[in-house]
Amino acid sequence: MKPGLYPAPESREERLTKHLPMVRRIAGQMAAQLPASVDFSDLEQAGMIGLWDALDRGEMQSPAQFATYAAIRIRGAIYDELRKLDWLPRRSRAKERQMERAQALLTQRLGRHPEDGEIATHLGWDLAEYYDALAETSMQLVYLEDLTHDDGDYADRTADEASLLPEDLLQDAELERDLQAAILDLPEREKLVLSLYYQEDLQLKDIGRVLEVSESRVSQLMKQAVMRLRARLQNHQQTAKP
């Protein structure tokens, strides 16, 4: 084998320097969806913890693999910090639970994702009230990875899952298929928002420009999409019980 055929492995210091900007970028992307009361430096510090953890656990990964792994660890560490803060007001949290229960009940009853108007009617609200409630709660960060995990530390789950075979990542293969089907069934705009955010890594303001809507509307669409997916998975888990 000729020397120089493969690039020299990166040192820990090189990886740290290379991925420090990723911490600030991800923290900034997440902070853009949060109230000004959430300190950006706290998010950045949590992200640094995630990066340090990635450096420890991903030492043997290739540069491309490590970049993906580090992003997951950084997001996970920041997400765990935000979950601990639980900054959403109690009144808003109550509305969120009402909407999620209505979404789950109607999804089970109708056998499909309910329309916005159907949810509002079920709750005894008009459509404007429903959209106001969505706006009030839509700044809560939610991650697709969290849909299949109800509790526990995100970073620890990610570390545990990294050692599993792909077929072991979800205990029930039907659950994975159900999630994929639920995503395909989403309204086109919600599906596009999820794709642009999770796959293309666009910020909400950039997605708003693509869709020609406000940043707050993008946040509402994302919240609505995740509520639909969570309702679908809840129904799956209930029907899967012996």
C-alpha positions as CSV (number, residue, x, y, z in Angstrom):
1,M,0.0,0.0,0.0
2,K,1.4,3.4,-1.0
3,P,2.1,5.8,1.8
4,G,-0.3,8.7,1.9
5,L,-3.2,6.7,0.4
6,Y,-5.3,7.5,3.5
7,P,-5.2,10.8,5.4
8,A,-3.4,10.8,8.8
9,P,-5.7,10.4,11.8
10,E,-6.8,13.6,13.5
11,S,-5.4,14.3,17.0
12,R,-7.7,15.1,19.8
13,E,-6.5,18.7,19.8
14,E,-7.2,19.0,16.0
15,R,-10.7,17.6,16.4
16,L,-11.5,19.9,19.3
17,T,-10.3,23.0,17.3
18,K,-12.1,21.8,14.2
19,H,-15.5,21.3,15.9
20,L,-15.6,24.2,18.3
21,P,-17.5,26.3,15.8
22,M,-20.1,23.5,15.6
23,V,-20.9,24.0,19.3
24,R,-21.6,27.7,18.8
25,R,-23.6,27.1,15.6
26,I,-25.8,24.4,17.2
27,A,-26.3,26.4,20.4
28,G,-27.2,29.5,18.3
29,Q,-29.7,27.5,16.2
30,M,-31.4,26.2,19.4
31,A,-31.3,29.5,21.2
32,A,-33.1,31.2,18.3
33,Q,-36.2,29.2,19.3
34,L,-36.1,30.1,23.0
35,P,-37.0,33.1,25.1
36,A,-34.3,35.7,25.8
37,S,-34.4,34.6,29.4
38,V,-32.5,31.4,28.4
39,D,-28.8,32.3,28.6
40,F,-26.9,31.5,25.4
41,S,-23.7,30.9,27.3
42,D,-25.4,28.1,29.3
43,L,-26.4,26.4,26.1
44,E,-22.9,26.8,24.7
45,Q,-21.3,25.3,27.9
46,A,-23.7,22.4,27.7
47,G,-22.7,21.9,24.1
48,M,-19.0,21.9,25.0
49,I,-19.7,19.1,27.5
50,G,-21.3,17.2,24.6
51,L,-18.3,17.8,22.4
52,W,-15.8,16.7,25.1
53,D,-17.9,13.5,25.6
54,A,-17.8,12.9,21.8
55,L,-14.0,13.3,21.9
56,D,-13.8,10.6,24.6
57,R,-16.3,8.2,23.1
58,G,-15.6,8.7,19.4
59,E,-11.8,8.5,19.4
60,M,-11.7,5.6,16.8
61,Q,-14.2,7.1,14.4
62,S,-13.3,8.5,11.0
63,P,-13.5,12.3,10.5
64,A,-16.8,12.1,8.7
65,Q,-18.3,9.7,11.3
66,F,-17.0,11.9,14.1
67,A,-18.6,15.0,12.7
68,T,-22.0,13.4,12.7
69,Y,-21.5,11.8,16.1
70,A,-20.3,15.1,17.6
71,A,-23.4,17.0,16.3
72,I,-25.6,14.4,18.0
73,R,-23.7,14.6,21.3
74,I,-23.7,18.4,21.3
75,R,-27.5,18.6,20.5
76,G,-28.2,15.9,23.1
77,A,-26.2,17.7,25.8
78,I,-28.0,21.0,25.2
79,Y,-31.3,19.3,25.0
80,D,-30.8,17.7,28.3
81,E,-29.9,21.0,29.9
82,L,-33.1,22.6,28.5
83,R,-35.2,19.7,29.8
84,K,-33.9,20.3,33.3
85,L,-34.8,24.0,33.0
86,D,-38.4,23.3,32.1
87,W,-39.0,27.0,31.3
88,L,-42.4,26.7,29.7
89,P,-45.0,28.4,32.0
90,R,-47.4,26.1,33.8
91,R,-50.4,27.5,31.9
92,S,-48.7,26.9,28.6
93,R,-47.7,23.4,29.7
94,A,-51.4,22.6,30.5
95,K,-52.5,23.7,27.0
96,E,-49.7,21.6,25.5
97,R,-51.0,18.5,27.3
98,Q,-54.6,19.3,26.2
99,M,-53.5,19.5,22.6
100,E,-51.4,16.3,22.8
101,R,-54.3,14.4,24.4
102,A,-56.7,15.6,21.7
103,Q,-54.2,14.8,18.9
104,A,-53.8,11.2,20.3
105,L,-57.5,10.6,20.8
106,L,-58.5,11.9,17.4
107,T,-55.7,10.0,15.6
108,Q,-56.9,6.8,17.2
109,R,-60.6,7.5,16.5
110,L,-60.1,8.7,12.9
111,G,-57.3,6.4,11.9
112,R,-55.4,9.3,10.4
113,H,-53.8,12.6,11.4
114,P,-56.7,15.0,12.4
115,E,-57.1,18.4,10.7
116,D,-56.4,21.5,12.7
117,G,-60.1,22.4,12.7
118,E,-61.0,19.0,14.1
119,I,-58.6,19.4,17.0
120,A,-59.8,22.8,17.7
121,T,-63.5,21.7,17.7
122,H,-62.6,18.7,20.0
123,L,-61.0,21.2,22.5
124,G,-64.0,23.6,22.3
125,W,-61.7,26.3,20.8
126,D,-62.0,28.2,17.6
127,L,-59.2,27.9,15.0
128,A,-57.6,31.2,16.1
129,E,-57.5,30.0,19.7
130,Y,-55.8,26.7,18.6
131,Y,-53.2,28.6,16.6
132,D,-52.6,30.9,19.5
133,A,-52.0,27.9,21.8
134,L,-49.7,26.4,19.3
135,A,-47.7,29.6,19.1
136,E,-47.6,29.8,22.9
137,T,-46.1,26.3,23.2
138,S,-44.2,26.0,19.9
139,M,-40.9,27.3,21.3
140,Q,-40.5,24.1,23.3
141,L,-37.7,22.2,21.6
142,V,-38.6,18.7,20.5
143,Y,-36.4,16.2,18.7
144,L,-37.4,13.2,16.6
145,E,-35.0,11.1,18.6
146,D,-37.0,11.8,21.7
147,L,-40.2,10.4,20.3
148,T,-39.3,6.8,21.0
149,H,-37.8,7.6,24.5
150,D,-40.1,8.9,27.3
151,D,-37.4,9.4,30.0
152,G,-33.7,9.1,30.8
153,D,-30.7,11.1,29.7
154,Y,-30.5,11.7,26.0
155,A,-26.7,11.6,26.0
156,D,-26.5,8.3,27.9
157,R,-29.1,6.8,25.5
158,T,-27.1,7.9,22.5
159,A,-24.0,6.3,24.0
160,D,-25.8,3.1,24.7
161,E,-27.3,3.0,21.3
162,A,-24.0,3.6,19.6
163,S,-22.8,0.2,20.7
164,L,-25.9,-1.7,19.4
165,L,-26.4,-3.2,16.0
166,P,-28.7,-1.3,13.7
167,E,-31.5,-3.9,14.0
168,D,-31.4,-3.5,17.8
169,L,-31.8,0.3,18.0
170,L,-35.6,-0.1,18.2
171,Q,-36.8,-3.2,20.1
172,D,-40.0,-3.3,18.0
173,A,-39.4,-3.1,14.3
174,E,-43.1,-2.3,13.8
175,L,-42.6,0.9,15.8
176,E,-39.9,2.1,13.3
177,R,-42.2,1.3,10.4
178,D,-45.1,3.1,12.1
179,L,-42.9,6.2,12.6
180,Q,-41.8,6.2,8.9
181,A,-45.4,5.8,7.8
182,A,-46.6,8.6,10.1
183,I,-43.9,10.9,8.7
184,L,-45.1,10.1,5.1
185,D,-48.7,10.9,6.2
186,L,-47.8,14.3,7.5
187,P,-49.2,17.4,5.6
188,E,-46.6,18.4,3.0
189,R,-45.6,21.6,4.7
190,E,-44.9,19.9,8.0
191,K,-43.0,17.1,6.3
192,L,-40.9,19.7,4.5
193,V,-40.2,21.6,7.7
194,L,-38.9,18.5,9.4
195,S,-36.8,17.6,6.4
196,L,-35.2,21.1,6.2
197,Y,-34.6,21.3,9.9
198,Y,-33.4,17.8,10.8
199,Q,-31.8,16.7,7.5
200,E,-30.7,20.0,5.9
201,D,-29.8,21.6,9.2
202,L,-31.5,24.9,8.3
203,Q,-32.4,27.4,11.0
204,L,-36.1,28.4,11.4
205,K,-35.6,31.8,9.8
206,D,-34.1,30.1,6.7
207,I,-36.9,27.6,6.5
208,G,-39.3,30.6,6.7
209,R,-37.7,32.2,3.7
210,V,-38.0,28.9,1.8
211,L,-41.7,28.6,2.7
212,E,-42.4,32.3,2.5
213,V,-43.8,32.4,6.1
214,S,-42.7,33.9,9.4
215,E,-40.2,32.2,11.7
216,S,-43.0,31.8,14.3
217,R,-45.2,30.0,11.8
218,V,-42.3,27.6,11.0
219,S,-42.0,26.9,14.7
220,Q,-45.8,26.2,14.9
221,L,-45.6,23.8,11.9
222,M,-42.7,21.9,13.6
223,K,-44.6,21.6,16.9
224,Q,-47.7,20.4,15.1
225,A,-45.7,17.8,13.2
226,V,-44.0,16.4,16.3
227,M,-47.4,16.3,18.1
228,R,-48.9,14.3,15.3
229,L,-46.0,11.8,15.3
230,R,-46.1,11.5,19.1
231,A,-49.8,10.8,19.0
232,R,-49.3,8.1,16.3
233,L,-46.6,6.4,18.3
234,Q,-48.6,6.5,21.5
235,N,-51.4,4.7,19.7
236,H,-49.0,2.1,18.4
237,Q,-47.6,1.5,21.9
238,Q,-51.1,1.1,23.3
239,T,-52.2,-1.4,20.6
240,A,-48.9,-3.3,20.9
241,K,-49.5,-4.1,24.6
242,P,-50.5,-7.7,25.2
